């Protein structure tokens, strides 16, 4: 059994990955740090974070694997700079 860190869980792809991971019997825990609360699930640990100031010592960083589904569009981000911050930085 494994624990996963899912970054980008509120987006289109992230929501689909979260649903699949939650249904997978091999996955014991999904850690999905977000800015806003997700719907509760027995396997979900959902720390609310400021992505500009992430905690360095949080116990939830200790996982077996990471899935990153971060991404946006310039239109949704609002500017080229905001788009670059999400997709690159």
C-alpha contacts under 8 A as a table, 3 or more apart, distances in Angstrom:
res1	aa1	res2	aa2	distance
1	X	25	X	7.88
1	X	26	X	4.82
1	X	27	X	5.59
1	X	28	X	5.86
2	X	26	X	6.38
2	X	27	X	4.99
2	X	28	X	5.54
2	X	29	X	6.95
2	X	63	X	7.66
2	X	64	X	6.10
2	X	65	X	7.88
3	X	27	X	6.04
3	X	28	X	5.70
3	X	29	X	4.71
3	X	30	X	5.87
3	X	31	X	7.54
3	X	63	X	5.09
3	X	64	X	5.44
3	X	65	X	6.74
4	X	27	X	7.41
4	X	29	X	6.34
4	X	30	X	4.88
4	X	31	X	6.05
4	X	63	X	5.56
4	X	64	X	6.00
4	X	65	X	4.93
4	X	66	X	5.61
4	X	67	X	7.27
5	X	30	X	5.89
5	X	31	X	4.69
5	X	32	X	5.97
5	X	61	X	7.45
5	X	63	X	6.37
5	X	65	X	6.28
5	X	66	X	4.66
5	X	67	X	6.19
6	X	9	X	6.14
6	X	14	X	7.47
6	X	18	X	7.46
6	X	30	X	6.77
6	X	31	X	6.03
6	X	32	X	4.90
6	X	33	X	7.39
6	X	66	X	6.00
6	X	67	X	4.93
6	X	68	X	5.99
6	X	69	X	7.47
7	X	14	X	7.45
7	X	32	X	6.03
7	X	33	X	6.56
7	X	34	X	7.77
7	X	66	X	7.72
7	X	67	X	6.32
7	X	68	X	4.82
7	X	69	X	5.96
7	X	70	X	6.39
8	X	11	X	5.84
8	X	13	X	7.99
8	X	14	X	5.26
8	X	32	X	7.69
8	X	34	X	7.45
8	X	68	X	6.31
8	X	69	X	4.86
8	X	70	X	4.60
8	X	71	X	7.66
9	X	13	X	7.61
9	X	14	X	3.99
9	X	15	X	5.23
9	X	17	X	7.60
9	X	18	X	6.44
9	X	32	X	6.16
9	X	33	X	7.82
9	X	34	X	7.18
9	X	69	X	7.14
10	X	14	X	5.88
10	X	15	X	5.73
10	X	34	X	7.31
10	X	38	X	7.70
11	X	14	X	5.02
11	X	15	X	5.88
11	X	69	X	7.62
11	X	70	X	7.53
12	X	15	X	5.49
12	X	16	X	6.66
13	X	16	X	5.21
13	X	17	X	6.23
13	X	69	X	6.26
14	X	17	X	5.03
14	X	18	X	6.01
14	X	69	X	5.40
14	X	70	X	7.69
15	X	18	X	5.05
15	X	19	X	6.18
16	X	19	X	5.13
16	X	20	X	6.28
17	X	20	X	5.12
17	X	21	X	6.00
18	X	21	X	5.15
18	X	22	X	5.94
18	X	30	X	7.64
19	X	22	X	5.21
19	X	23	X	6.32
20	X	23	X	5.20
20	X	24	X	6.18
21	X	24	X	5.08
21	X	27	X	6.27
21	X	30	X	7.24
22	X	25	X	7.88
22	X	27	X	6.98
22	X	29	X	7.91
22	X	30	X	7.22
22	X	41	X	7.77
22	X	43	X	6.32
22	X	44	X	7.56
24	X	27	X	5.61
25	X	28	X	7.18
27	X	30	X	7.32
28	X	43	X	6.15
29	X	43	X	4.64
29	X	44	X	5.96
29	X	45	X	7.08
30	X	43	X	5.91
30	X	44	X	4.98
30	X	45	X	6.07
31	X	44	X	6.03
31	X	45	X	4.69
31	X	46	X	5.91
31	X	47	X	7.61
31	X	60	X	6.72
32	X	44	X	7.15
32	X	45	X	6.23
32	X	46	X	4.98
32	X	47	X	6.81
33	X	45	X	7.91
33	X	46	X	5.33
33	X	47	X	4.82
33	X	48	X	5.75
33	X	49	X	6.19
34	X	37	X	6.88
34	X	38	X	7.86
34	X	46	X	6.83
34	X	47	X	6.55
34	X	48	X	5.17
34	X	49	X	5.83
34	X	50	X	8.00
35	X	48	X	5.28
35	X	49	X	5.42
35	X	50	X	6.35
35	X	51	X	7.65
36	X	48	X	6.27
37	X	46	X	6.98
37	X	48	X	6.76
38	X	46	X	6.90
40	X	44	X	6.72
41	X	44	X	5.17
49	X	53	X	7.74
49	X	54	X	6.48
50	X	53	X	5.32
50	X	54	X	5.98
51	X	54	X	5.42
55	X	58	X	5.92
57	X	61	X	7.61
58	X	61	X	5.96
59	X	62	X	5.98
60	X	63	X	7.15
63	X	66	X	7.48
70	X	86	X	7.00
70	X	87	X	6.69
71	X	86	X	6.24
71	X	87	X	5.19
72	X	76	X	6.49
72	X	77	X	6.52
72	X	83	X	6.57
72	X	86	X	6.88
72	X	87	X	6.73
73	X	76	X	5.26
73	X	77	X	6.02
73	X	83	X	6.44
74	X	77	X	5.03
74	X	78	X	5.82
74	X	79	X	5.72
74	X	80	X	5.91
74	X	82	X	7.62
74	X	83	X	5.27
75	X	78	X	5.24
75	X	79	X	7.09
77	X	80	X	7.65
77	X	82	X	5.42
77	X	83	X	5.18
78	X	82	X	6.50
78	X	83	X	7.33
79	X	82	X	5.22
79	X	83	X	6.11
80	X	83	X	5.00
80	X	84	X	6.11
81	X	84	X	5.15
81	X	85	X	6.22
82	X	85	X	5.05
82	X	86	X	6.47
83	X	86	X	5.39
83	X	87	X	6.06
84	X	87	X	5.16
84	X	88	X	5.17
84	X	89	X	6.53
85	X	88	X	5.64
85	X	89	X	4.71
86	X	89	X	6.10
